[in-house]
Amino acid sequence: MNVNALRLLLLLVWSLCLHASPEGTMKLVWEDNFEGKELDPKKWNAYGVVKVVDGQLSLEATPGDKPMFWRGSGVNTNGKFKTGGFGYVEASILFTKSRDHSGGFSIGNEDMGKPAARMNFGGGGDGAGLGLYIVNDERGRSLSPNENPVPKDSYSKKFHKFGFAWTAIDYRWYVDGRLVQKMVQPPTTKPMAISFGHSVGGEAGFTKNFPDPTKGPEPMRVDWVKVYQ
């Protein structure tokens, strides 16, 4: 093999390693595929209206006290499950399409004392943002079109995989197995808890903007979540 061919091979291997999600080198330690009729109370805390529909977690938006006002919902594993050490958390999510609504997926230390971290994905419609929180120093940004592996409007049309990895040297965000962001920050060895949320602005728009005006805002859906360490 000549030098140029070897360089191309090494470049290909490096590229595959860069974009592959890290679960292949870890063991599955916790998961929820939402196969029961109700949310498992041994795994999750819940607020608002949360359902299990067709094997998926459904985070609903429900009418508030005033016309056009809606209440959000969410779940978390605080006090029920926390990771141990470094690892990788991934979930299959269908974000919302309606305006003034946003879905969220995050992991973070419960006490947020030093050294603490929180990683998240959030958004709906044609985009998803991402952020890293170190103690009270918020750092993050949205994916640019060139970085985003998901076609426009696809977040609300099909499920995509979103993942977080944290190591002794950095934090990483993955979308559909592709590394989309890496930040070198002081590591946290504290356990991480998981949360999902459907956030609704107080006045969430007219019903004509919802996919089905007779039903109101569509829910955020989670097909599964897995933890590897």
HUGI-V39571 format. One line per field, one symbol per residue. phi: phi as a letter, one per 20 degrees, with the letter a starting at -180 (. if undefined). psi: psi as a letter, one per 40 degrees, with the letter a starting at -180 (. if undefined). burial: b if it has 9 or more other ideal C-beta (glycine too) atoms within 8 Angstrom, else e. Layout:
BEGIN
phi->???
psi->???
burial->???
END
This chain:
BEGIN
phi->.fffffffffffffffffeefeffecdfdabbdleeecffffdcecbmeccdclmcfdeedcgeecgmecdebacbdgmcbbfcmfrbccbdcdfedffmcbebcbcaffelefecbbcbcapamdbbebbcddldeecraeffgfeeedggmfgddbfceccccccfcbccdcclndfdaccebgfddffdddbcbdecfgdeneffeegcgfdnfffedceabccdb
psi->hiddddddddddddddddehieddeiiheiihefeadihheediiiiahhihhffihhhihiiaeiheiiiaiiiiehedhiihaiahhiihihiidiifiiiihiiihdefiihiihiiiiaibeihiiihhhbeghhiiihidddhehiheddediiihhihhhaeeiiihihfehhehhhhihiheiihiiiiihhhidhfiideeidgdeeaiiihihdihihh.
burial->eeeeebeebeeeeeeeeeeebbbeebebeeebebeeeebeeebbbbebebbbeeebbbbbbbeeeeebbbbbbbbbbeeebebeeebbbbbbbbbbbbeebbbbbbbbbbeeeebbbbbbbbbbbebbbbbbbbbeeebbeebeeeebebeeebbbeeebbbbbbbbeebbbbbbebbbbbebebebbeeebbbbbbbbbeeebbeeeebeeeeebbbbbbbbbbbbbb
END
